[in-house]
Amino acid sequence: MGSFSNTGRPAAQHDRCAQCQAPFEQRTGPGRRKEYCSRSCRRRAQRQRDGQRASVPLATLPWGRDIAEYLQALAARLVDAEHERAPLQVLLEHAERLAKEITYYRAAAVQDARTAGCGWEVVAAAACAEVETVRSRWGESALKRLFARRAREQRMADPSGRQVPGQTGSATQSVAQAPCPARQFAAAMAQMQRTSRVSLEEAARQADLSPSYLSRILSGKRLPSWPVTHMLASIFQASPADVRYLWESAHGLGGTRRRSLAGAADRLCAALRGLHLAAGCPSAARLGASAGGLSAVTVTEVLRGQHVPDWELLARLVSALHGRPADIQPLWEELHYAFLVAQDAFPPGGLARTKLPAPSEALDED
């Protein structure tokens, strides 16, 4: 039985507002019970619920590694622009894009550290700032606003998803969207497997690996050792040398050493074949068109190792293969150096392999 006041009327019942927590008089008759003390509180609660539905969880945003890879691509574009002697305005556009992404990378690195369990005191010490400063700068709400702004900037600057503003020259086409070396290596290995038509189970049996582990290698979730890579390429009836450069790049082994002229040429051509595999083996005609009108014959000769192109042609071809010219340039410079030891200048248009001595060293030697 309900309670009554001294006047004989039912006593008023009070609840707390679900929004502002203030007490309010609850209705006692039939119907749905009220949750909010006023229409204003009900509208505010609805706006908050709508905002939570629209917001992107921080866990789904791209953090440190993805942004670092994007920074690497942007830096490669800046290097390419320098080599092309681009106008100052273009160079400064590249630099401004890099500076903005570095700001986003700092925020992403902090979020990664926080996710791994670092407290604000550790973040403050690393950033040489006060705890309240870093908490305000990189708190959850601040990060959501920051990355929402980054998404808007990318849509405005790159609506097609293919190019970055400030592009000049054919040698830098689609560089910012080029895959990282680990993904290119996995794509090349997967292309080898598809071309060979050796089933995943049969390849795993021959290599004495589990099918699940081999699947992770081909999907880019695991980086195998070189002996495993060599064995898999052989099982796929392909040349291990074609993926040696991609394997080294994926493991961060980017350094080069002085080789004979023929050895440097073989290494460069093998790297191009690896990029060709990673790109899905597009036809020579398609590559020639993407590289600014190169003939299919020229592209075929380069990929077969019958022709060593000059840098301008090579950079265009690498870009058409979705690679980064700045990553391949050290291999070409190694060959260029070896050639200049005996010659005065590299021939315009490139060098036919028939003009080179026979190879004197293997590509896969340690």
Buried (B, 14 or more C-beta within 10 A) or exposed (E): EEEEEEEEEEEEEEBEBEBBEEEBEBEEEEEEEBBBBBEEBBEBBEEEEEEEEEEEEBEEBBBBEEBBBBBBBBBBBBBBBEBBEBEEEBBEBBBEBBEBBEEBBBBBBBBEBBEEEBEBEBBBEEBEBEBEBBBEBBBEEEBBEBBEEBEEBBEEBBEEEEBBEBBBBBBBBBBBBBBBBBBBBBBBBBBBBBEBEBEEEEBBBEBEBEBEBBBBBBEBEBBBEBEBBBBBBEBBEBBBBBBBBBBBBBBEEEEBEEBBBBBBBBBBBBBBBBBBBBBEBBEBBEBBBBBBEBEBEBBBBBBEBBBBBBBBBBBBBBBBBBBBBBBBBEBBBBBBBBBEEEEEEBEEEBBEBEEBEEBEEEBBEE
